[in-house]
Amino acid sequence: MKSFTKKDIKAKTITDWNHFNCKFLPGDYVMVSNTISKSGHWESKRLQSFAAHVGRVFAASSPDGKRMRGTYENRQWTKYYVEFDNGEVGGFDSLNLTTDFEPYITPEERLARGTN
């Protein structure tokens, strides 16, 4: 399967937003839902392979590359782009992401704490 990285994104995105209505903000750690394949939306096998993986939000879809939401005529659902530890990225609908998981601990932090 081909690796998909930041440079492969062709959609218009923004990387700096702070609107209070956004479910996620840049830099948030999120986990891809275990139920991504049962969400009612069709998701590719590649995106489904990230189920239960934790990554960091770095971009969101944008109708014009400047704002999170467009006018009523340009309304769109927000897709959040998440980068995982191996450098791969995926664009996920917010319903397939959650911050409700045990806080992310890097492998280095885990070793320092003596936990597995």
ABEGO torsion letter per residue (X at the ends): XBBBBAAABABBBBABBABAABABBBGBBBBBBAAAAAAGBBBBAAAAAABGBBBBBABBBBAAGABABBBAAABBBBBBBBBBAAGBBBBBBAAABBABBBBBBBAAAAAAAGBX
